[in-house]
Amino acid sequence: MRGRSVVACLVASIIGLFSCNLHAQVVPKSLSQGGTDSALRGRENAWTVGIVGGLFTGTYMRLAAEMATALDDGDNLRVLPIVSFGAAQNLDDLLYLHGVDLAITQSDVFEYFRTVRKTPNLDRRVQYIIRLPISELHILARDDVHSLQDLRGKKVNFGPAGTGASLTGTIVFQRLGIDVQQVMIDQSSALQELESGKIDAIARVIPKPVDFFSKIPPNSGLHLVDIPFTKMFDDYYTLGEFTKKDYPNLLDGKDRIDTIAVPAVLAVYNWQNDSDRYRKVQRFVQYLFDRWDKFQHPPYHPKWREVNLAATVPGWTRWGPAEDMLQQYEAKQQQQQKANFQAFLNSRSGAPSNASERDALFREFLQWRDQAGAH
């Protein structure tokens, strides 16, 4: 009997503890609300937008996931990040896959779809919200490869079809007149084959630094190849670099090397103005600009701090609601800056006597503000 009573007391204690914990939990409103299947389905879909990011381990996917976190507002706005093969596949998904309203892609991908694939009415169907940080072309090779020319006739992995490298990497090698044997397997498997000598190099387009390369140990026999930037690339691309800080084990003892970089873009499908999808993405844009300061601090990716909201993308049209929000954002920033400057003037013993002195003080204020922001 005594054993049974002890067991009973333990069971009662466990149940009581569970009950207390259960009542302590705060159930999200969206889960606590009931209703018919039709009502629940309507509520779940009313303000949900889909954004296709890229490879699960890539920076684009992290940016998409962070937008979902920062902009989440329960039933008022929900962002669903979607894993894909990469920048080229993302534009395909934006054009043709159900449930996709936004995509992270690259400027050269857009140009390829417009000029080579000749996608009908692409300029009207796809526009952009903001320009995202550039993505650098990484060419990882064994130590016997000193330049891209050394890869002529060799096996180079570009990742699965649809990745940024499968397009950008191909364009770069073609423009340089370097014929390589294309391999199209996942990059983790490709790294193993590179180490074993079955392939000669890996091409990947992704914002630096990325763990895939950072975690390669010293004395691995692998390094990143220097890619000189020339005028033949100044249409879609820009100059990039890798430094010892980015990849201390992959630069052959050099402080820096050059590479080619491509601007990334947050693209949007240009839904009709009176449609539900238009209103959903319009709300997404409003939240993005209203909560922009969130992205400027940890735990959000440091690449967000490289984004200039006003930066344009050649060949692209900014989506109307995004243009409107940008103007409102800039007006608020100017007002805040004027208010801060006036507070700065008030803190000084004497006011400027003329416009020249005021301009000099304003430059001093900007320097003071930048220094204050760095601490």
Residue, then its C-alpha position, 0 to 999 in steps of 0.5 A: m500500500r505504501g508503494r502505491s501511495v508513493v506512486a500516486c503522490l508522484v503522479a499527482s505531483i507530475i499532473g499538478l506540475f504539468s497543469c501549472n505549466l500548461h496554464a503558464q503558457v501564452v497561446p498565440k491568438s492565431l492558434s487560440q481562435g476557433g471557427t469553421d474550416s472556411a473561416l480559418r482558411g480565410r484568416e490564414n491566407a488573408w495577409t500571408v505572402g511567400i518569398v523564395g530565398g534560395l539554398f537552405t545554407g545560403t545567405y539569401m535564405r537567411l535574409a528571407a527568414e529574417m524578413a519573416t521574423a522582423l515583419d511578422d504581425g500575426d494575422n496582420l502579416r505573415v511572411l513564408p520563406i521558401v527554400s529553392f535552388g538559388a537566384a535563377q530558379n527564384l525568378d522562375d518561381l516568381l513568374y510561375l510558381h503558385g504562392v510566390d509573391l517575392a524573390i531574392t534574385q540577381s541583376d544578371v539573372f533578370e537580364y538573362f531572362r529578358t535577353v536570352r530566354k526572352t520572357p514575355n513582358l518581363d519588365r512589366r511583370v517583375q519589378y524590384i523593391i530594394r537592391l540587396p548586397i552584392s554577391e561575390l563569385h567564389i572560385l575555389a580550386r586546388d593550389d595548382v590552379h593559379s588563374l582562371q585560364d588554368l581551368r581550361g578543359k577542366k571540371v568545374n562545379f556550378g551547383p545544381a541548375g538554378t543556382g546563381a553560379s549556374l548562370t553567373g559562373t557560366i557567363v563569366f567563363q564564356r566571356l573570357g573564352i575559357d571552355v570548361q567541363q561543367v559539373m552540376i552537383d550540390q556544393s557539399s558533394a562537390l567539395q568532397e570531389l574537389e578534395s579527392g581530385k575528381i573535379d578541379a574547381i567549385a564556382r559559387v555566387i554568394p555574399k561573403p563571408v559564408d561558412f562553406f568557405s570559412k570552415i575550410p581548414p588551413n593547409s587544405g591544398l585549396h584556395l580562392v582564385d583571383i578574378p581580375f575585373t575588366k570592362m567586359f563585365d561592367d554591364y551587369y557586374t561590379l568589382g568585388e574582393f576577398t580579404k584575409k579577414d573574410y577567408p584567412n585560410l584561402l588567399d595563399g598568404k595574400d591580404r586581398i584578391d579581386t573577384i567579380a560581384v553581382p548585385a542582388v535584388l528583392a524582386v516582386y511580382n507586379w500584381q494588378n492594383d485591385s487584387d488581393r495579392y497586390r494589397k498583401v505585398q503592399r502591406f509587406v513593403q510598408y512593414l519593411f520600411d517602417r521596421w527598417d531600423k530592426f535590420q540594422h542591429p544584431p541578431y540580424h545579418p550584418k549584410w543588412r547594414e550594407v543596403n542603401l534603400a535608395a540604390t537603383v538597379p539598372g534595367w529594373t523598375r522600382w515597384g510603385p508602392a516601394e517608390d512611395m514608401l522610399q520617398q516617405y522614408e527619406a522625408k522622415q529621415q531628413q526631418q529627423q536629421k534637421a531636428n538632430f542638427q538643431a539640437f546640436l546647434n542648441s548645445r553650442s555656445g553661439a549660433p552661426s552668423n551666416a550660411s557659410e558658418r552654418d554649412a561648416l557646422f553641419r559638416e561638423f555635425l555629420q562627423w559628430r553623428d557618425q562618430a556617435g553612431a560608431h560607439 
